[in-house]
C-alpha cells in the first residue's frame, strides 16, 4: 500500500511540476522543442496492472490528441470480481471494444510531458453459464498519462470508481478504488493502428 501511495504522490508531483511551466516562455521555444507532443504518436505494446498486480497484455495507438486503447484489462478485472475459475469460463465470450480518449497537454519539459484525459464509462460484455452480462466501468476524476523522453514510452493511468454488472437479476455494484496502469515496453512511432 505504501509503495502504491508513493507512486501516486510521485505522479502528482510530476504533473504539478510540468503544469507549472513558466508562462513567460515563448511559443517559439515550445515549437522548437524536439519532444513536442507529436513525438508521442505511434503504437505502444505493453501490459496492464490493476493496482500493483500485473494483469493483461495491452496495446494502444496515439495520433495527435487521440489515444485509443485496444483493450482494457478485462480479463484481470473479471478474475478480481468473479474469481479465477469463473473468469476463465467467461473470457472466451468477451466482447470488448477499443476505448478512445482525448488527451490534453498539461505541460512539458526536457524529460517528459504530462497529459490529462476526461473519461467516459467503458463497457464490455461476457457470457457465463449461458447468460450474457455487461460490465460497466465508471472512472473517477480525470486520469493522466506521462510520456518519458528517455524511454519513448507513454504510461497511462485510469482511476476506477465503480464497476456495475448487469444481465441476470439485480445489478451487482462493486465500489472499487483501483488504479489501472498501462506500462508499454515497445513503441513503434512509424506504424499506427488507426
Secondary structure as the mmCIF struct_conf table of DSSP 4:
data_model
#
loop_
_struct_conf.conf_type_id
_struct_conf.id
_struct_conf.beg_label_comp_id
_struct_conf.beg_label_asym_id
_struct_conf.beg_label_seq_id
_struct_conf.end_label_comp_id
_struct_conf.end_label_asym_id
_struct_conf.end_label_seq_id
HELX_RH_AL_P HELX_RH_AL_P1 UNK A 2 UNK A 19
TURN_TY1_P TURN_TY1_P1 UNK A 20 UNK A 20
TURN_TY1_P TURN_TY1_P2 UNK A 23 UNK A 24
BEND BEND1 UNK A 25 UNK A 25
HELX_RH_AL_P HELX_RH_AL_P2 UNK A 27 UNK A 32
TURN_TY1_P TURN_TY1_P3 UNK A 34 UNK A 35
HELX_RH_3T_P HELX_RH_3T_P1 UNK A 37 UNK A 40
STRN STRN1 UNK A 42 UNK A 50
TURN_TY1_P TURN_TY1_P4 UNK A 51 UNK A 52
STRN STRN2 UNK A 53 UNK A 63
TURN_TY1_P TURN_TY1_P5 UNK A 64 UNK A 65
STRN STRN3 UNK A 66 UNK A 69
BEND BEND2 UNK A 70 UNK A 70
HELX_RH_AL_P HELX_RH_AL_P3 UNK A 74 UNK A 82
HELX_RH_AL_P HELX_RH_AL_P4 UNK A 84 UNK A 91
TURN_TY1_P TURN_TY1_P6 UNK A 92 UNK A 93
STRN STRN4 UNK A 95 UNK A 96
STRN STRN5 UNK A 99 UNK A 102
STRN STRN6 UNK A 104 UNK A 108
BEND BEND3 UNK A 110 UNK A 111
STRN STRN7 UNK A 112 UNK A 118
STRN STRN8 UNK A 122 UNK A 128
TURN_TY1_P TURN_TY1_P7 UNK A 129 UNK A 130
STRN STRN9 UNK A 131 UNK A 139
BEND BEND4 UNK A 141 UNK A 141
STRN STRN10 UNK A 142 UNK A 148
TURN_TY1_P TURN_TY1_P8 UNK A 149 UNK A 152
STRN STRN11 UNK A 153 UNK A 166
BEND BEND5 UNK A 167 UNK A 170
HELX_LH_PP_P HELX_LH_PP_P1 UNK A 171 UNK A 171
STRN STRN12 UNK A 172 UNK A 188
TURN_TY1_P TURN_TY1_P9 UNK A 189 UNK A 190
#
